[in-house]
Every structure is written in C-alpha cells, then in structure tokens.
Amino acid sequence: MAVSSLLSSPHHQTPFHSSFNISSNSTSLKQLLRFSNPKQRYRQPHFIISSSSSSDNGLSTKDKKLLLEKYGFDSDYESAKKRSRRKGGGEKRGRKKGVEAEEAKQPRTTHKLLQVLSGKARRMKLLSPKGMDVRPMMEVVKGAAFDILQVAGGCPVSLRTGGRWLDLYSGTGSVGIEAISRGCSEVHFVEMDPWVVSEVLRPNLEWTGFLDASVIHTVRVESFLERADKFIGGPFDYISVTPPYTAVDYSVLMDQISNSALIGENTFIVVEYPLRTDMLDSCGCLVKICDRRFGRTHLAIYGPSWAQKKRKAEKMVPRTIGNVARGSEASADK
C-alpha cells in the first residue's frame, strides 16, 4: 500500500515525508509523518489512500484499521455503512414480503347488498362476498330475465308451478333463491368454492327458509355436466348459466349443456355473457327466444319453439290493436 500526503493549502507547506511503504510482514506501523515542529499549528492535511489488489504488498485488516485511526479516519465507517445498507435493504424486502403475506392472509368477508326481487321472500337481503371473487348477476338483469321467463311460460306473475331449477355457477345463490321465491319447488345449486358455499350460499338459504327446497353440489360445473345423469332425476324446467366471463369457453360450455341429460323439450335456459361473444341461435332442441343487452352484459334465453312463436304473437298484438283503433277513427271521421 502507498500513502501520499497533500496539504489543503498550497501556501502553507511543512516538511514531511511524502511517501512510504509498509511491508506486509511487519508487525508494527512505521511513523508516517515527521513534522519539524510538533507544536506548530497548521491545517490538517488531506490524505489520499490507494490500495492494490496484490496480496504480497497488502496490509492485513488490523493494520489497515490502525493506519486509518492514526490519521483521524473512522476505520469502521465504511464497514458500518455497508452493514447499514444491507440491513436497510433486508428490512425493505422483509416489509414488502410481510405486506404481501398479510394481504394474502386477510380473511374473506361478506356484506348484504343483494335482495330478493319478488315472491315469497321479496325484499329479503342476501349475503355476498366483498371484492371481485364472486360476481353476482345484476338485479336489473335478474329482474328482466325472470319477467321474460314468466311471460314466455304463460304465467306473467310467477314461474311454472312445481318447476325444477338448476343454478350453474351459483355463487351467492341469488338466482336460485329468486326462483324458489317465485314458485319453483326445487333448486340445485352448483358452486365449486367451499368457502362461498359455507359462508354465503348456505346462510342465504337458511335466512330465506329455502334450505329444504335446495340441493347443493360443491363441484366444478364441468364435472357436474359430465356426470349429470347421476346427480339429477330427469331434465330441468329452468337452467341459469352465469359463469365468470374470462374463466370459460362459451362454445364448449353450451355444447356440453346441449348434449347433456339436463335439458328437455320444454326447458328454458338463461345465459349471461359478455360483449364480443358469439352465441348460437339454438341449444340442442331449444331455440333462442330473446337476446338483450344491459351495458357490457348480454342476456340470452333459450326455450321451446312454442315459446318463441308465442312471444312473436304477443309482440304483434299491440300493433294489431293500434291498427284497428286507427281504422275505427278513420271510419268515424267519414
């Protein structure tokens, strides 16, 4: 190691040895600077310390420490600074990991934002999970779907008496509970999330008093459709399909439903789907009788051909009545 001494002021010079060498094998440090008058005051010089990587000429850690202390430098400064940086970085990384772990461990909670729209349990509040884990059908969409089903089925005030409903991707169970409230005698709920079943769906059924009219299947919808003949006793009168938009392929899902034993000649199917999704005009033996849009949500309803003809006839009735009324007014004017 070579050490050079430079005075801070060029006008104030003091005789001193400008350079020195220290052997790596020496056990004591040589005197580095000799001043002519030790009592004379002058500005403390600045030192530039350079070290080489050669192991033959280098000082030991202890010698370096003594050297720095002799000339007024803090020998522990650099090492303490490095330790502080390492500690600070570790704490930041630890805090970040701790926050992520805490967020991951946050308990799932519920709130009461949904309600039954009509029927025996009208205006009863229902539980739903906070956050986006479960996306219930919007109430405006649900109300429109049930109104269309009731009119198409021939009874505008209720569903088919004693009907059976299958609620796929049931989540909170709001659709199936609405079906029981409006006249269905039995509803099968298919939901794969055990927490949603135990903390949301079942409490909603108990709260509304519909648990005895319900059957809960805690399985994936795909598995349920593959073994549908083992779960059910014949085709359903109504089927609701409200999946998470990005988690399913609608063409594959609808093909599974159309080829299963779930549907019959008089079954109605309600499908909620997002924009830019192509839905076929038929599902097995059923035809599309309605396709409506609610913002970014679309609602398709499939049913028997007689329901489609009946719906077309109902649309034509107001026009016919209007034409007759206008013809009567024209005859009266003459």
Order of alpha helices (4+ residues) and beta strands (2+ residues): beta-beta-alpha-alpha-beta-beta-alpha-beta-alpha-beta-alpha-beta-alpha-alpha-beta-alpha-beta-beta-beta-beta-alpha
